[in-house]
Amino acid sequence: MNRHISPLPAHASVSLLAPAKINLALHVTGRRDDGYHLLESLVAFAGFGDQIDVSLSAQDCFTVTGPFAQAVPTDATNLVLRARDALRARFPTKARPVDIRLDKRLPIASGIGGGSSDAAAALIALNRLWALGLDIESLCETGLSLGADLPMCLHGQQKGLPLLARGIGEALQPVPRFPSLPIVLANDGTGLSTPRVFEALSRRDNPPLPSPPDFSTVETVCTYLRQTRNDLYAASLTLAPALAGLLDLFAESGARFAQMSGSGATCFAVFHDNAAAVRAAAFLKARNPQWFVVATETRHASE
């Protein structure tokens, strides 16, 4: 299989979904001397996310729209622009000006990798638009310089497969046999700082993930997840106590499994089928109209 991303004509534009990244399980197993935490995580990617549109332009432009646009910085601190500039620094003669439009549908600072997924989508789009011909490993080198989540988001963006992520998030193992999970994502508007959550950890040398089984069915996945943890949940709860109520609502709505994703505060729940997920999302939205709530499913590798 050709692992290079096919170049597009110079006049083309590229539109990509930047999917939500869901930490189905997240174990903190240690800490390196440089301060980075060692993790083991089972990660899946949703069929819902932000939208990135990139096209050639007379000058660089960056526009953010969507329900969460107001909270997104549009200066050089934005991870999408940092991704553009990092790739341009590697290929200054090929990197023509681009117009980047971000439709921000995911809440920020919410534990579902929105910024990292946006940056990963931007790297893939620019690789195509500038006809750089980089493979996924080369893109991951640039991505890792921007953040530990970038390599897994790049793999998730291109291949759609769930992943087992280890180290600081850079050691990735695809999980080729994995069902699509009907899920609901919910966030009550709380934004949590990842560094603050890690600072609040009471223990950093927790047991690793159990050995994964053959993930053949939704129930097999849920049975496995019940043996796992999110080691950041208790720390996040000290900063945002209302998270416990959100998980209680998921239980009331008939979830097969529910947990917080990443460092929070977005939580997810797995349901028996898509119809049950849609009903649960309507239940949560009726109770809390101001919340971010969406029913979706995790992506297949073939998507």
BELSUL-V817399 format. One record per backbone hydrogen bond with DSSP energy under -1.0 kcal/mol. NH is the residue of the N-H (numbers start at 1). CO is the residue of the C=O. E is the energy in kcal/mol with one decimal. If there is no record, write none. Layout:
# BELSUL-V817399
[[NH	CO	E] [NH	CO	E]]
This chain:
# BELSUL-V817399
[[8	128	-1.5] [12	9	-1.9] [14	54	-3.0] [16	52	-2.8] [18	50	-3.2] [20	48	-2.4] [21	112	-2.9] [22	44	-3.2] [24	22	-1.2] [24	42	-2.0] [25	42	-1.2] [26	229	-2.7] [27	40	-3.2] [29	38	-2.3] [30	38	-1.0] [32	36	-3.2] [35	32	-1.8] [38	30	-2.5] [39	167	-3.5] [40	27	-2.1] [41	165	-2.5] [42	25	-1.5] [43	163	-3.0] [44	22	-2.3] [46	20	-2.4] [47	297	-1.9] [50	18	-1.9] [51	103	-1.8] [52	16	-2.9] [53	101	-2.5] [54	14	-3.0] [55	99	-1.9] [57	97	-1.9] [61	98	-2.3] [63	100	-2.5] [65	102	-2.8] [68	104	-2.0] [69	66	-1.6] [72	69	-1.9] [78	75	-2.0] [82	78	-2.2] [83	79	-2.1] [84	80	-2.3] [85	81	-2.6] [86	82	-2.3] [87	83	-2.2] [88	84	-2.3] [89	85	-2.0] [90	86	-1.0] [91	87	-1.6] [94	91	-1.1] [95	91	-1.5] [96	94	-1.6] [99	55	-3.5] [100	61	-2.6] [101	53	-3.0] [102	63	-3.1] [103	51	-2.9] [104	65	-3.3] [105	103	-1.0] [117	113	-3.2] [118	114	-2.4] [119	115	-2.2] [120	116	-2.4] [121	117	-2.4] [122	118	-2.2] [123	119	-2.3] [124	120	-2.2] [125	121	-2.6] [126	122	-2.7] [127	123	-2.2] [128	124	-1.7] [129	125	-2.9] [130	126	-2.9] [131	128	-1.0] [132	127	-2.1] [139	135	-2.1] [140	136	-2.1] [141	137	-1.4] [142	138	-1.4] [143	139	-2.7] [144	140	-3.0] [146	143	-1.7] [147	143	-1.3] [150	147	-1.3] [153	149	-2.0] [154	150	-2.6] [155	151	-2.3] [156	152	-2.6] [157	153	-2.5] [158	154	-2.3] [159	155	-3.0] [163	43	-2.5] [164	173	-2.6] [165	41	-3.0] [166	171	-2.5] [169	166	-1.8] [171	166	-1.7] [173	164	-2.2] [175	162	-2.7] [183	296	-2.4] [184	269	-1.8] [185	294	-2.6] [186	267	-2.4] [187	292	-2.4] [192	109	-2.1] [197	193	-2.2] [198	194	-2.4] [199	195	-2.2] [200	196	-1.4] [201	198	-1.3] [206	28	-2.0] [216	214	-2.1] [221	217	-2.0] [222	218	-2.4] [223	219	-2.7] [224	220	-2.0] [225	221	-2.8] [226	222	-1.8] [227	224	-1.9] [228	225	-1.7] [231	26	-3.0] [233	230	-2.0] [236	232	-2.7] [237	233	-2.4] [238	234	-1.1] [240	236	-2.4] [243	240	-2.0] [244	241	-1.4] [246	242	-1.3] [247	243	-1.9] [248	244	-1.7] [249	245	-2.0] [250	246	-1.8] [251	247	-2.0] [252	248	-2.2] [253	249	-1.5] [254	251	-1.3] [255	250	-1.9] [256	270	-3.1] [257	270	-1.2] [259	268	-2.1] [261	266	-2.6] [264	261	-2.2] [266	110	-2.1] [267	186	-2.7] [268	259	-2.9] [269	184	-1.6] [270	257	-3.0] [271	182	-2.8] [277	273	-1.7] [278	274	-2.5] [279	275	-2.2] [280	276	-2.3] [281	277	-2.5] [282	278	-2.1] [283	279	-2.1] [284	280	-2.6] [285	281	-2.5] [286	282	-2.3] [287	283	-1.6] [288	284	-2.3] [291	288	-1.8] [292	187	-2.4] [294	185	-2.2] [296	183	-2.7] [298	181	-1.6] [299	45	-3.4] [303	300	-1.3]]
